[in-house]
Amino acid sequence: MQNPTHKACLLAMASAVMPVAAHACTTIADASAGLYLLAPGSHLLLWVALAIGFVMQLVLIVLHRKVRLMSERQEKISHIRTEQLLQLSQSNQVMIWTYDVATQVFTRHSKGPRNQQQLSLLDFARQFLPEQFELLGDGLHQLASKEKDEATLELTVRHTDAPQEMHGEMMMRLSVLHKKNDLPAMLLGVMTNVSEMREKQQKAEKQLLQYKTGFNTAMVDMIFYDPEGRIVEMNQRAEATFNMTIDQARQNGLLLYDVIEPTKQELDQMPLYHVTGLLNAKEHDGWNTWRSDLMRYEMHLKPAHDNDGRLLGYYASGRKMEETAAAYRQLRNDILHTEKANRLIKKYIDNINYVLGVGGVRIVAYSPHDHMLTLYKGVNEVQMRMNQARCMKFVALSQKRLGLHVFDSMDACTDEPIAANIMTTLQHGGMPICLQLQFVPTHDENGRLVNYLGLCRDQSKMEHTRRMLEQERQKAQEVEELMSIFLHNMSYEIRTPLSAVVGFSELLKMPHSAEDEAIFIKQIKESSDRLLLLINDILFISRLDARMIEINKQPTDFAKTFDAHCQTVWSEYRKEGVSYVVENPYRQLVVDIDDLNVGRMMEQVLINAAQHTTQGYVKARYDYVADGLLIAITDSGPGMSQETLSHIYERFKTSTNGTGLGLPICQELARQMGAQIKINSIEGKGTTVWISVPCSVIEIERNNKLEQPS
């Protein structure tokens, strides 16, 4: 997704600069034309004005190109972020919508042919039930009028032609994405399909209803006892048989062991116990309604256990002896029904365990009483138990304080949900494991906090993605800051010589002597040359940054071009008291290089050496070593400190007589050519620059003597 605000700001800046610069060029040109009329024969001023206009046009071209490059780069970054957000939403099966408050248009963001699907509010609402249109409108109105910061809507899709992921029950969470004039302008809607979850809930309720129905409508007496033998449930047939209600049985504290012979320990070891007669329990409290005919009673007891073998209670089914045959058949059916229910429950638990395993989620429990954390592999299977000290060993050093805060909050029995993202020292797939923990307090029947139950989710990939996005954001900020500094410094460097040209041109218009005119013209020429050099450097480094420089290698006699490069520079920068030495060890050396760009690097280094050397020498030499040219330029100038060397390749880090772009150009040009440039300097003793250019030799002939100082 592009950033239109940033792009509009850049275009506005370019639009604002171009008219001002054009007006300045027109003003200077008019002034020069007027001066030409006042002083016939003074053609120099006219040429100066034309040169200034040409320079300003070049500056505008550079500024326009920089603005365009910045805009394209910002668009690429925005596109990357959008792609990652869409991939993240697709991996979680989440649909992302945005709602424009002003135009009342919903926009869906996804990949594929339906990218950026747009629907009006009416078309969007038609996808759901008619009675939910008002619910959707109220939610949008509350967010748009700032009554709420977010809203959650439950919607039901009715159209058969709706997307596959929008069939059934949907839950949409609305929040404010952008504001304008302190009012919501763009809303974000995150829509999730909850049909599968609702189906699972209905299935569980249906199973519970089936169990209740079967228990209460059985043709035999059905009673469920807890592990201590107390009556928990009994159907209406059993109430009629024992002449008491379930509430009376609970209040009287009736026990199973009062009417059967085996003890609790013996009964637990029996898979099935068949009773053909009940004990006379009239003397026991609560059995005052005992019926004598129940002494001829047949009952089957079956213990019920969980997956870990813990006793849950006893199922009892009974009937009078007169109905023995019917009771036996019904008992068998009850047993089969119970086993089927156990299988269904086990299957349901297995499905939950599978979902937890696939989703990388584990159930965790923490007891603030013994400070133990239990990690479950499934619903009931314990994977490991750890105390606080062992848990903290797996927490990353930077997250120690957060981990201690979570444990302290639970040890203090905080009656609120606790959530935290913990980075661990463990790794998986080369990435550190990041765990998302969410705990909720659980209470006993008296309302006292017993422990904390929660979920532990591995979100290492999401955390890795977040860190990558943060790194990309920081890189984009660094590039933007560097670009801002570059434009600021470039503006300053251009204004300095330009101001000199304008100033001395104004002095020429004022009354002056003939001797001063020569000085003015000289200063104007020097400033114009400096400005032209700066513009050329800026254009060249811009082409380098855009990788528009072509490296064209051709067979070149470097023995001849080496002398030419040196003499070209020294003819302009020669000083008295300085000797200029060329050491050429070859009469002929034909190598495959790009002589134009190699010469540009050499000339820039030679200019720097000649400018800073006032006494002593400047020496240039080269040799062909190890499949490459090694060029060395040494001077006896003032040298540089280590602090200066650390910033030598930074743009506009310059001395008093340079723009600061020479060595950065050389370094970037060398990198694109596959060459290397190194500098060694000692403050007060001079500087040596080495340029290493890889190439292949075609012809080689050594020289018997070296060139003498020139």
N, C-alpha and C positions, 0 to 999 in steps of 0.2 A: 504494500500500500504506500503510495507516494506521500510525501509531506508537502502539501500545497502551500502551507503558510511559509515554510522556509524558502521554497522555490519562488514564491511571490516576492518575498523580501529581497532575494538576490536580484531578480529582474528589476525590481523598483530601484535598487541601488545603481544598477547599470544604466537604467533610463534616466536617473537623476544626474549621473556623471556626464553622460554624453552631451546633453544640451549645454551644460555649463562649459565643457571643454570646447564644443563647437563655437559657442559665443566668444570664448577667449581667442580662438583662432581667428574668427572674423574681425574682432576688435584689433588684434595685432596686425592683421593684413590691411585693414583700413588705415591704421596709423602709418604703416610702412608706405602704403600708396600715397598718403598725404605728404609724407616726408619726401617721397620721390618727386612729387610735383614742386615742393618748395626748393629742393636742391637738385637740380638737373645734373645728370652725370653720376650721381651717387648710386650706382647699381648694387653696391654691396648690401645696403639696407634692404632692398627688395629681395635679394637672395636669402638674407637672414630670415625675413618674415616667412618666405616660402618654406624654408627649412623647418621653422618652428611649426608651421601648420602641418607639414609632413610628419614631424615627430609626434605631434598631438594625435594625429590619426593612428599612428602605430601604437601609441599608449592605449587608445580606445579599443583597438583590436585585441591587445593583450588582456585588458580588463574584461572585455566581453568573453574571451576564451576562458579566462579563469573562472568567471561566474558560471559559465556553462559546465566546466569540469566539476565544480563544486556541486552543482545541481544534479548532474548525472551520478556522482558518487553518493549523494544523499538518497537518490532514488534507488540505487542498488542496495544500500543498507536497509532502507525501508522494505524493499522487496524481500530481502533475506529474512527480516523479522516476521513479515507476513507469512512467508512460506513455513517458517518454523512454528508459528502460532497455529496455522491450519493443520500441519502434521500432528501437532500436539492434540488439537481438538478432534481430529479423525481417529487417533489412537485411543481416545477415551469415549468415542461414539457420542460426541457432543456437537450440536449445531449452534453456530454463532450468528446472531442477527443484530443489526443496528437499526435504530429507528430515528429518523430525522423529524424533530418536533415541528419544524417550520413547514416542511412539505408533506408530513404525515406519510412517509414512505418507509417500508421495511426493506432492508437489503441483507440478503444471505451471503455469507463469505465462505466459499468452499472452492475446491479444485474441480477440474473437469469442465464439461460443456456448460454446467450451470453456475459457473463462476460469476459472482456479483449479481445474483438473481434479485430483482427488485419487484416488490408488490406494494400496492397501495394499502392503506389501513383496512379498507373494505374488503379487498381481495384476500388479504391476510386473515381477516376474521372469518371469512366464508369457509375456511378450511376446518373450522371447529363447529361445535354444536351452536344453534341459534341462541340458546339461553346463556351461553358463555360470552356473547359479544359485549354485553354490558359489563361483565367482569373484566374483560380485557380493556375496555374503554376507561373504566374507573382506575385500573392500575396505571395506565399511561397518564391519565389526568393527575393522579396523586404525585407521580414523579415529576411531571412537567411543571406543576404548581409548587413544587418543593414541600409538599405535605409529608412525603416520605423520601428517604434516600434509596430504598430498594423495595421490591415487591416480588412475591412468589405466587404464581398462578398455576392452577391445575386445569389443563385443557384436554378435550377429547376430540380427536380428528374424525371427521365424518366423511370426507371425500375419498372415493376409491382411487382417484387418480393422483393422490398426494404421493410424495416420495416415500420409498419403502421404509426409511428410518423414521417417518412421521406417522406411522399407522398405530392407532391405539391411544393409550393414555400418555400425555406429555406433561412435563413440569418445566415451566419457564420462569427463570429468575431475571428480573429486570433491575438495572442499576444505571446511574448517571455516568456517561462516558466523557462527555465534553460539556462545558458551560460557555455561555455567551452573555455578557452583561449580568453576570451572577445568576443567570437562569439556565436551566438545562437546555442544551441545544441538540445533543445527540445521546440517545439511550442505548445501552448494551443489553442484549437479551441472550442468555445462555439456556438452550432448550435441551432437555434430556428425556429420552423415552423410558417411562417407568412401567410399561405394560407388563414386562416379564416379572418385575418385583410384585406388582399387584396380583398377578396370576399365582405366584408362589404363596402370597398371603391367603388368597381365597382357597387354595388347595389345602393349606394347613388348617384353616378354619373348617373346611369341609370334612377333613379327616377327623378333627376333634368332634364335630357334630355327628359323624357316623359312629364314633366310639360311644358318645353319650346315648345315641339312639339305640344302638345295640345293647348297651348295658341296661337301659331302662325298659326296653320292650322285650327282653328275653323271657321265655316261657318258664324259666326256673328262677329260684332265688339267687340273686347276685349280690355279693358283699365283697368289698375290698377293705382289707386290714393293713395298717402300717406295720413296719418291722417290729414294733412293740406289741402288736396284737390289738390295737385300738381300732374301732370301726371308723373308716373314713367315708365310705359311700355304701349305699344299699338301695336297691330298686324298690318299686312299690310292691312287687310280689313278695319280697323278703320282709317288708314292713308289715304286710298282712299276715305272713307266716309267724313272725315273732311277736305280733301284736304290740308294736312300738314304732315310733317314727325315728328317722335318722337323728333328729335333734335330741330326742330322749335318750337314744343310745350314746350319743356323745356326752351329754350331761351326766349320765350315770357312770361313765368311764368303763364300759363293758369291755372285757378282754376275751380274746379268742381262747386263751389257755384255760379259761374257767370252765369250758364245756367240752374240751377234748383231752385225751390222756397224754399225748407226747408233750414234752417240754419244748421251750423255744429252741434250745441247742439241738435237740433231736429232729425237730421239724425243719430246721434249716438244712439238714443233710439229706432230706428226702426230696426227690424231684417231684413227687406227687403223693398226696396222702388221701386215702379213701376212708371216710368215716361212715359207719353203719348205725351209729347210735350216739346220742349226745348225753353228757353227764347231767344229772339232776342238779341244777344250780340255783334252786329256790333259796338256799340259805345265803347266797351271795347277794350283796347290796346291788340293787338295780335290776335283779332278775325276778322281781315280784310278779311280773306278768307272764311268767313261764307257763307254757302249756304242756300238760302231761303227754299229749299225743306226739309231741316232738321228740320224745325219747326213742321213737321208732322213725328215725330220720337218717337219710343218706346224704352225705356231703363230700365234695371233692375240694381239696386245698392244693393250690399250685403256687409256689413262690415265684416272684417276678424279680429279675436282676437286670442291672444295666450292663453296658458293654465291658465294664471293668470288673464285673462279678459282684458288685455291691447289691445288697438286698434292698429292694424298693418296697416290698410288701407282699401280701398274699391275696390271691383271687380265690373266692369261695363260691361254689355253685351247689345248690342243694335242693332236695325235694323230699316229700314224704315217701315212706316205703311203698305206699300204694301206687306210686307212680314211678316205680323203679326203672322199668324198661324205658319209659319216655324220658326219665331223668338222665339215664345213661347216654341215650342218643344225643340229648341236648348238651350233655357235658362234653361229649366229643366235639360237637360243633363249636362249643365255647372255646375249647382248647385250640382248635384249628383257627378260630377267629383271633384268639390272642396271639398265636404264633404269626399269623399274617400281619397283625398290627405291629408286632415287634419287627418283622421284616421290613414293613413300610417305614417304620421309624428309623431303622438302621439304614435303609436306602436313602432316606431324606438326609440323615446325618452324613452319609458318604458323599452325597451331592454337595452339601455345604462344604465339606472338607476339600472336595475337588475344586470348587470355586475359590476357596481361600488359597489353595496351592497354586492355581493358575494365576491368580491375581497378585501373588507375592505377598499375601497378607497372613499374619499370624495373630491368634488371640493371646493376649497377655493379661496377667492378673498380678496385682501387687498388694501384699498384706502389710499395713503399717505397724502391725503388732509384732511380727517376727522379722520385718524388713527383708522379706524374700520376694523376688520377682520370678513368676512362673510363666514360661513360654510354652504354648500348646501348638502341637503340629496339626491337630484337627480340633474338633469340638471338645472331645474328651481325652485325647491322647497327649500326655505331657511330654514335651521334647526336652526341656531342661529347666532346672531351678538354680537361681543364682542369688547371692546376697548383694548388698550395695557395693561392697568393696570390689567384688569380681566384675560387676557391671561397669564400674567406673574405669576399670582397666581397658575396656574396649572403647571408651569415649576418647575422641581426639583431644589433644591438648588445648586447642582453642575453644573447645566446647565444654571443658571441665566445669566452669562456673554454671553454665546452663543446666548440665546434668545434675549437679548438686542442688540447684534451685528446684528442679522437678521432684527429686527425692524428698527434700525438706518440706515442700508443699504437701506431699502425700503423708509424710510422717506427722505433720501437724493436723491431719484429718480435715483438710480443706474441703468443704462441702460444695465444691464447684468442679465442673469439668476442667481437665488439665490437658494441654496439647503442646507439643514441642517437636522441632526437627533437630535430630542429633546426628552429627557427623562422627563416624567411628574410625578406628584404626584398621578395620578389616577392609579387604579389597576383593572385588569380583570383576573379572574381565579387564584388569588393569585400572579400574576406577574405584575410588574409596566408596564404601557403602554408607549411604545416608538413610536414616530411619525416621519415619514419621510416626510419632507416638500420640495416641489419643486415649485418655482415661476418663471414666465417669465413675463417681462413687456409688457403691451399692450398700443398702441398709438391711438390717434384720427386721423382724416383725414389730420390734419396739422402736424403730426409727433410728437406731444407733448405726453409725458407719462401720461396716465390717471390713471391706476391702475396696480396691479399685479394679474395675474390669475395663479392658480396652482392646484396641487393635494396634498392631505394629506392621507398618507397610514399608517395603523397600522402594524408595523413590530416588535411587542413585542416578538413573538416567535423566529424570526430570531435573535433579540438582546439577548434573553435568551440563545439561542444556542451558539451565539458567546461568551457570558460570560462563559458558561460552558466549551467551548473549551479552553478559556484563563486560567480558573482555572486548567483544566487538564494539560495544558502546563506548568503552574507554578509548579504543583505537580511533573511532570516528571523532571523538572529542579532541584527541591529540592532533589528528590531521586538520581538523577545523581550526584549532589554536595555531598550529604552524602556518596554515594558510593566512590567518589573520595577521600574524606577525610579519609574514613575508610581504603582504600587501602594504602594511604600515611602513615597513622599512623601505620598500620600493618607492612608495610615495615620497618619503623623505629624500631618498637619493636622487629622485628625478627633480624635485623642487629646487634642490641646492644649485646645480648648474643652470637650471632654467631661470632661476631668480637672478643669477649673475648675468645671463644673456639679456634678460629684460632690463636689468638695472643699468648696464653699460649702454644698451641701446637708448635708454632715456637720457643718459649723459650726453650721447652724441647729438640729441635733439637740442640740448641746452647749449648756450655759448661756451666755447672751449678753445684752447690753443691747438695749433697744428701738432705740437709734440704730444699732447694728451690723446689726440685722435689715434695715433699709432698704438698707444697703450690700450685704449679702449677696444680697438679692433683685435688686438692680440688676446685680450681677456675673453672677448666674445668667441673667438675661434677656439681657444683652449676649452672653454665651458661647453661649446657646441660639440667638440671632439669627445669630451668626457661624457656628455649626454648621449651621443651616438654610440659610444662604446658600451655604455650601460644598457641602452636599448637593445643592442646586438646581443649582449650577454643574457638579458632577460628573455629575448626571443629564443636564443639557443638553448637555455636551460629549460624553457617551457617545452620545446620540442624534445629535449631529453626526457623530461618527466612523462611526456605523452608517448615516448618510445617511437618517435617519428624520424630519428636519425638513422640513416642507412649506413651500414659498415660495408664499404666497397673495397675489397682487397685486390690489389693489382701488383704485378712485378714492378719494383721500384729500386733504382740504384740509390740506396740510402747514403752512400759515401758522398754523393753530390748534393742531395737534398738536405743532408745534415748541415753542411756549411751554409747553404742558402737560408735555412731557418735561423741559424745563429746570426748571420750578418744582417738579416732583415730587422731583427730586434735591436742589435747593437748600433746600427746606423742611426737609430732614432734616440736611443737612451745612453749614448756614449758620454762619459764624464772624464774630466781631466783627473789624473792621479790614480786611475783605475786601469789595470791591464786586462785585456779580454783574450782568453786562450781557447783555442779549438784543437782538441786532440783527435785526429782522424786516423785510426790504425789501418784503414783499408783504402786501396786504390780503387777497388770496385767491389760492391757488396749488393747484389740484386736479391731482394727478399720480397716475399708476398705479404704486403701490409697495406693499410689504408693510410697513405702518406698525408692526406689532408688533415685527418683527425689526430694522427700522431704529431704532426707539425703544430696543430693548435695547442696540444698539451705542452709540447716543448716550448713554444713561444710564450705561453702564459708563465711557465716557471722561469724562463729567461728574463721576462719583464720584471717579475718580482725580485729576482736576484739583482738586476741592474738598478732598479729603483732604490733598493735599500743599501747598496754598496757605494760608499763615498771614497774609500781608500782601500788599496790592496788589489784584489783580482776577482774575476769571474771566469770560471773554467767550465767548459762543456766537453764531454768525452762520451764514447759509446764503444760497445763490443758485442760480438755475437757469441752468446754462451748458452749451452744447453737448450737448443731449439728456440731461441728467442733473443730479441734485442734488449740489451741492458744499457740504458742511457743514464748518465750521472751528471748533474749540474751542481757545481760547488761555488760558493762565494765566501768572501772574508768579511761579510757585513756584520751587523750587531747581533745576529742570532735571535733566538726566541726562548722564552722560559717554558717550563713544562705546563704551566697554566694556559699559556697561549697555544701550545701545541694541542692541548686537549680540546680546544674549540676551533682548530684551524680549518676544519671542513664544514663548519656551520655557516649558513648563508648570512651575509651582511655583518659577520664578525670580522671587522676590517681595521686596518691602520688608517692613517690620515690621508694617504694618497691611493686608495683603492676602493672598489665597490664591495668587496667581500664575496664576489661571485666567481672569481677566477679558479681558485682551488676546488670549490664544490663542483664546478663544471668539469674540471680535470678528473676528479674522483668518479663522478657519475659516468663520464665518457669512458674512462678506463674500465669501469665495471661492465659496461655494455660491450666493450671490445674484448673482454676477457683478459685485460691487462691489469697491472698493479702499480700503485704509486705509494712510495714510502718517503717519509721526511725524518731526517736526523739533524737536530740543531742544538748548539750549546750557546747559551747566552754570553755574548761578548767575544765569541770565537768564530762564528759563521754558521752556515747552513748547507746541507747536502740533500738533494732530492734525487731519488732513483725512480726511473720509469721502466718497468719490465713489460715488453710486448711480445707475446708468443707469435712465432712466424716460422716459415720454412725457407731455407736458403736455396737460391737457384744458381747463382754464380758468386764466386768469392775470390778476391785477389788482395793480398796484404800489401800495405805500404811500408817502404823501408824506413821512412822518417816521418815524424809527426809535424803538424803545422806549428808554426811559431806564434807567439802572442801578436795580436793585431792592434 
